[in-house]
Structure formats: structure tokens, C-alpha cells
């Protein structure tokens, strides 16, 4: 199903090099809000360290965000020393495909990491990329995300139950 991720973690820092290598992932497209930073724009040192480790193992990182606040995305990208695109219009394919072309990897070798099913996971799945859902960092959400959370949580529970029963 296009709404289910290929992988699921509590937080981005739990995604390991070994996991990516097992799944033949050479690049990660990362969401920003509630994936890398919280509502108040805090970026944890553990995320910075994780990004450094990924890059040291030659995993390409790229930020793709729907936000119109360029300076917010730019600040995170500068701190992590990775490229970015904002105003992505996820789940539409264009932003994902532009990054794919830019980094020169096959779609099956690109992972998409985010906290939202209807933007990150759906968009990545539509592009035949490997999708990884993470829990939102913060309970506080922007209004345009908050209304979707109950629906996404129901899909997530169904996914987790099917995964436990070995049906995924």
C-alpha cells in the first residue's frame, strides 16, 4: 500500500548505517519539521552527530521540506552541511525527482525519511523510493499538520499490527 512505509523508527537517530546498507540505500531525503527539528526549531546534537556519521559512511543527505520558511530550512542545512530544497509540494513527485537527478542515484537506492504519511511516505512511495517513517519529535504541530495526525495515527497502528503479524 502506498501509505505504508518500508521502515519505521522512533527517531531519525535510530536509523543505522547497517540498516541502510542492508536495504541498499546510498542517499537519504530528509524532512525537517518534526523529523530533524521540533516545533521551536531546536536541532539536537544527537541529530547533528547522526548526520556526520551518515556522511562519513558516504550516505548522501538532502533536505526536502514543504515549508515556505526558507531561512529555517537553510539554517538546519548549514548546520548539517547538506543541500536543501524548500517549497517541495510533497507528496507531488517533482521535488523528490529533482533531488534524485541531482544526486545521481536510482530511486531504489534513495531513502525518504519523515514524520508524515501523507507527505513524506506517500511522496517517496510514489517515486518508488525506500520510505522510512519516524515518530514526530514534538507533540506540538502546525495547524496544517495537526488535523491529519489522527488519520495518520490510525494508518500507523494498522501498519504496526500487520508488521507484528508478519503480513507486511
DRENDO-1510 file (C-alpha; in Angstrom, 1 decimal, always signed):
<recs>
REC; n; res; u; v; w
REC; 1; UNK; +0.0; +0.0; +0.0 .
REC; 2; UNK; +1.3; +3.5; -0.9 .
REC; 3; UNK; +0.6; +4.8; +2.6 .
REC; 4; UNK; +2.8; +2.3; +4.4 .
REC; 5; UNK; +6.5; +2.9; +4.9 .
REC; 6; UNK; +9.2; +0.4; +4.2 .
REC; 7; UNK; +10.7; +1.0; +7.7 .
REC; 8; UNK; +9.6; +2.6; +11.0 .
REC; 9; UNK; +11.7; +4.1; +13.8 .
REC; 10; UNK; +11.0; +6.2; +16.9 .
REC; 11; UNK; +13.6; +8.9; +15.8 .
REC; 12; UNK; +15.9; +9.6; +12.9 .
REC; 13; UNK; +19.0; +8.8; +15.1 .
REC; 14; UNK; +17.9; +5.1; +15.3 .
REC; 15; UNK; +18.4; +4.7; +11.5 .
REC; 16; UNK; +21.8; +2.9; +11.3 .
REC; 17; UNK; +24.4; +2.5; +8.6 .
REC; 18; UNK; +23.8; -1.2; +8.7 .
REC; 19; UNK; +20.1; -0.8; +8.2 .
REC; 20; UNK; +20.7; +1.4; +5.2 .
REC; 21; UNK; +23.3; -1.0; +3.7 .
REC; 22; UNK; +21.0; -4.0; +4.2 .
REC; 23; UNK; +18.4; -2.1; +2.1 .
REC; 24; UNK; +20.9; -0.8; -0.5 .
REC; 25; UNK; +20.3; +2.8; +0.5 .
REC; 26; UNK; +23.0; +5.3; -0.7 .
REC; 27; UNK; +21.1; +8.5; -0.1 .
REC; 28; UNK; +18.5; +9.9; +2.3 .
REC; 29; UNK; +16.0; +12.7; +1.5 .
REC; 30; UNK; +15.1; +14.2; +4.9 .
REC; 31; UNK; +12.1; +16.1; +6.1 .
REC; 32; UNK; +12.8; +19.0; +8.5 .
REC; 33; UNK; +9.8; +19.9; +10.7 .
REC; 34; UNK; +9.3; +17.3; +13.5 .
REC; 35; UNK; +11.8; +15.0; +11.8 .
REC; 36; UNK; +15.1; +16.9; +12.3 .
REC; 37; UNK; +13.8; +19.8; +14.4 .
REC; 38; UNK; +11.0; +20.4; +16.8 .
REC; 39; UNK; +8.2; +23.0; +16.6 .
REC; 40; UNK; +10.6; +25.6; +18.2 .
REC; 41; UNK; +13.3; +24.9; +15.7 .
REC; 42; UNK; +15.6; +23.1; +18.1 .
REC; 43; UNK; +18.1; +20.8; +16.5 .
REC; 44; UNK; +19.6; +18.2; +18.9 .
REC; 45; UNK; +23.3; +17.4; +19.0 .
REC; 46; UNK; +22.4; +13.7; +18.5 .
REC; 47; UNK; +20.9; +14.6; +15.1 .
REC; 48; UNK; +24.0; +16.6; +14.2 .
REC; 49; UNK; +26.2; +13.6; +15.2 .
REC; 50; UNK; +23.9; +11.2; +13.3 .
REC; 51; UNK; +24.2; +13.3; +10.1 .
REC; 52; UNK; +28.0; +13.4; +10.5 .
REC; 53; UNK; +28.2; +9.7; +10.9 .
REC; 54; UNK; +26.0; +9.1; +7.8 .
REC; 55; UNK; +28.1; +11.4; +5.7 .
REC; 56; UNK; +31.3; +9.7; +7.0 .
REC; 57; UNK; +30.0; +6.4; +5.6 .
REC; 58; UNK; +29.3; +8.1; +2.2 .
REC; 59; UNK; +25.5; +8.3; +2.6 .
REC; 60; UNK; +24.3; +11.4; +0.7 .
REC; 61; UNK; +21.9; +13.5; +2.7 .
REC; 62; UNK; +19.5; +16.1; +1.3 .
REC; 63; UNK; +16.7; +18.1; +2.9 .
REC; 64; UNK; +13.3; +18.3; +1.2 .
REC; 65; UNK; +10.7; +20.5; +3.0 .
REC; 66; UNK; +7.3; +21.8; +2.2 .
REC; 67; UNK; +7.9; +24.9; +4.4 .
REC; 68; UNK; +7.9; +28.4; +2.9 .
REC; 69; UNK; +10.3; +29.5; +5.7 .
REC; 70; UNK; +13.5; +29.2; +3.7 .
REC; 71; UNK; +15.7; +30.6; +6.5 .
REC; 72; UNK; +14.5; +27.8; +8.8 .
REC; 73; UNK; +15.5; +25.1; +6.4 .
REC; 74; UNK; +18.6; +26.9; +5.4 .
REC; 75; UNK; +19.8; +27.1; +9.0 .
REC; 76; UNK; +19.3; +23.4; +9.5 .
REC; 77; UNK; +21.0; +22.6; +6.2 .
REC; 78; UNK; +24.0; +24.8; +7.0 .
REC; 79; UNK; +24.4; +23.2; +10.5 .
REC; 80; UNK; +24.3; +19.7; +9.0 .
REC; 81; UNK; +26.3; +20.8; +5.9 .
REC; 82; UNK; +23.9; +19.4; +3.4 .
REC; 83; UNK; +21.9; +20.7; +0.5 .
REC; 84; UNK; +18.2; +21.5; +0.7 .
REC; 85; UNK; +15.1; +22.4; -1.2 .
REC; 86; UNK; +12.0; +24.1; +0.4 .
REC; 87; UNK; +8.5; +24.7; -1.1 .
REC; 88; UNK; +8.6; +21.0; -2.1 .
REC; 89; UNK; +4.8; +20.4; -2.5 .
REC; 90; UNK; +5.1; +16.9; -1.1 .
REC; 91; UNK; +3.6; +14.4; -1.9 .
REC; 92; UNK; +3.9; +15.5; -5.5 .
REC; 93; UNK; +6.8; +13.8; -7.2 .
REC; 94; UNK; +8.7; +16.8; -8.6 .
REC; 95; UNK; +10.8; +17.7; -5.5 .
REC; 96; UNK; +11.8; +14.1; -5.0 .
REC; 97; UNK; +12.7; +13.6; -8.6 .
REC; 98; UNK; +14.8; +16.8; -8.8 .
REC; 99; UNK; +16.9; +15.6; -5.9 .
REC; 100; UNK; +17.2; +12.1; -7.4 .
REC; 101; UNK; +18.5; +13.7; -10.6 .
REC; 102; UNK; +20.8; +16.0; -8.7 .
REC; 103; UNK; +22.4; +13.2; -6.6 .
REC; 104; UNK; +22.5; +10.7; -9.4 .
REC; 105; UNK; +21.1; +7.7; -7.6 .
REC; 106; UNK; +18.5; +5.2; -8.7 .
REC; 107; UNK; +15.1; +5.5; -6.9 .
REC; 108; UNK; +15.5; +2.1; -5.1 .
REC; 109; UNK; +18.8; +3.4; -3.6 .
REC; 110; UNK; +17.2; +6.5; -2.1 .
REC; 111; UNK; +15.5; +6.6; +1.3 .
REC; 112; UNK; +12.9; +9.1; +2.3 .
REC; 113; UNK; +12.7; +9.9; +6.0 .
REC; 114; UNK; +9.9; +11.9; +7.5 .
REC; 115; UNK; +7.2; +12.0; +10.2 .
REC; 116; UNK; +4.1; +12.4; +8.0 .
REC; 117; UNK; +2.4; +9.6; +6.0 .
REC; 118; UNK; +0.5; +12.0; +3.6 .
REC; 119; UNK; +3.6; +13.9; +2.5 .
REC; 120; UNK; +6.9; +12.1; +3.1 .
REC; 121; UNK; +5.8; +8.5; +2.9 .
REC; 122; UNK; +3.2; +8.9; +0.1 .
REC; 123; UNK; +5.5; +11.1; -2.0 .
REC; 124; UNK; +8.5; +8.7; -1.6 .
REC; 125; UNK; +6.4; +5.7; -2.3 .
REC; 126; UNK; +5.0; +7.3; -5.5 .
REC; 127; UNK; +8.6; +7.8; -6.7 .
REC; 128; UNK; +9.4; +4.1; -5.8 .
REC; 129; UNK; +11.9; +5.2; -3.1 .
REC; 130; UNK; +12.5; +3.4; +0.2 .
REC; 131; UNK; +10.4; +5.2; +2.8 .
REC; 132; UNK; +11.1; +5.4; +6.5 .
REC; 133; UNK; +8.6; +6.8; +8.9 .
REC; 134; UNK; +9.8; +8.3; +12.2 .
REC; 135; UNK; +7.7; +9.5; +15.1 .
REC; 136; UNK; +7.2; +13.3; +15.3 .
REC; 137; UNK; +9.8; +14.9; +17.6 .
REC; 138; UNK; +7.3; +17.1; +19.3 .
REC; 139; UNK; +3.6; +16.7; +20.1 .
REC; 140; UNK; +3.0; +20.3; +19.0 .
REC; 141; UNK; +2.3; +20.7; +15.3 .
REC; 142; UNK; +1.5; +23.4; +12.8 .
REC; 143; UNK; -2.3; +23.7; +12.2 .
REC; 144; UNK; -1.9; +22.3; +8.6 .
REC; 145; UNK; -0.4; +19.1; +10.0 .
REC; 146; UNK; -2.3; +18.7; +13.3 .
REC; 147; UNK; -5.7; +17.9; +11.6 .
REC; 148; UNK; -4.1; +15.0; +9.7 .
REC; 149; UNK; -2.4; +13.3; +12.7 .
REC; 150; UNK; -5.5; +11.3; +13.9 .
REC; 151; UNK; -5.9; +9.8; +10.5 .
REC; 152; UNK; -2.1; +9.1; +10.2 .
REC; 153; UNK; -2.1; +7.5; +13.6 .
REC; 154; UNK; -4.8; +5.1; +12.6 .
REC; 155; UNK; -2.9; +4.1; +9.5 .
REC; 156; UNK; +0.3; +3.8; +11.6 .
REC; 157; UNK; -1.4; +1.5; +14.1 .
REC; 158; UNK; -2.7; -0.7; +11.3 .
REC; 159; UNK; +0.8; -0.9; +9.8 .
REC; 160; UNK; +2.4; -1.8; +13.1 .
REC; 161; UNK; -0.2; -4.5; +13.8 .
REC; 162; UNK; +0.3; -6.0; +10.3 .
REC; 163; UNK; +4.0; -5.8; +10.7 .
REC; 164; UNK; +3.9; -7.7; +14.0 .
REC; 165; UNK; +1.7; -10.4; +12.4 .
REC; 166; UNK; +4.2; -10.7; +9.6 .
REC; 167; UNK; +1.7; -9.5; +7.0 .
REC; 168; UNK; +4.0; -6.8; +5.6 .
</recs>
